[in-house]
Amino acid sequence: MLVNTRGFCTKQVEVKSLYIRTKISINRKGLKAFAVFLLSIFAGIRYKAVSGIGCRSPPLNLDFQKNSDWR
């Protein structure tokens, strides 16, 4: 009777370990998807920052009409 009980317990442990392995692999897939999502947001922010540099207007204190020394 004791052997059957031990055998049953080891089978439960094996099933639990398979369940934990499945759970870990699902968590890895979710973590990978989350990392890709964060990288895509970061890349989008970096692209907007780099592409926005060429569209800046000059500072307001640079008025070329007043500072024309060549006239």
C-alpha positions as CSV (number, residue, x, y, z in Angstrom):
1,M,0.0,0.0,0.0
2,L,2.8,2.4,0.8
3,V,4.5,1.7,-2.6
4,N,1.3,2.5,-4.4
5,T,0.9,5.7,-2.5
6,R,4.5,6.7,-3.3
7,G,4.0,5.8,-6.9
8,F,0.9,7.9,-7.1
9,C,2.7,10.9,-5.5
10,T,5.5,10.7,-7.9
11,K,3.1,10.7,-10.8
12,Q,1.5,13.8,-9.4
13,V,4.8,15.5,-9.1
14,E,5.6,14.6,-12.7
15,V,2.3,16.1,-13.9
16,K,3.0,19.2,-11.8
17,S,6.4,19.6,-13.3
18,L,5.0,19.4,-16.8
19,Y,2.4,22.0,-15.9
20,I,5.1,24.2,-14.5
21,R,7.2,23.8,-17.7
22,T,4.2,24.7,-19.8
23,K,3.5,27.7,-17.6
24,I,7.1,28.9,-17.8
25,S,7.1,28.6,-21.6
26,I,3.9,30.5,-21.8
27,N,5.4,33.2,-19.6
28,R,8.5,33.4,-21.8
29,K,6.3,33.9,-24.9
30,G,4.4,36.7,-23.1
31,L,7.6,38.2,-21.9
32,K,9.1,38.1,-25.4
33,A,6.0,39.8,-26.8
34,F,6.1,42.5,-24.2
35,A,9.8,43.1,-24.8
36,V,9.1,43.4,-28.6
37,F,6.3,45.8,-27.8
38,L,8.5,48.0,-25.6
39,L,11.3,48.0,-28.2
40,S,8.8,49.1,-30.9
41,I,7.6,52.0,-28.8
42,F,11.2,53.0,-28.0
43,A,12.2,52.8,-31.7
44,G,9.2,54.9,-32.6
45,I,10.1,57.6,-30.0
46,R,13.8,57.6,-31.2
47,Y,12.7,57.9,-34.9
48,K,10.4,60.8,-34.1
49,A,13.1,62.5,-32.2
50,V,15.7,62.1,-34.9
51,S,13.4,63.0,-37.8
52,G,12.1,66.0,-35.8
53,I,15.5,67.7,-35.6
54,G,15.5,69.0,-39.2
55,C,12.1,70.6,-38.7
56,R,13.0,73.0,-35.9
57,S,12.5,76.7,-36.4
58,P,15.3,79.1,-35.6
59,P,15.3,80.9,-32.3
60,L,13.3,84.1,-32.0
61,N,16.2,86.3,-31.2
62,L,17.7,85.7,-34.7
63,D,15.9,88.4,-36.7
64,F,17.8,88.7,-40.0
65,Q,16.1,92.0,-40.9
66,K,17.5,93.9,-37.9
67,N,21.0,92.3,-38.0
68,S,21.9,93.1,-41.5
69,D,25.3,94.7,-41.4
70,W,26.0,94.4,-45.1
71,R,23.5,97.1,-46.1
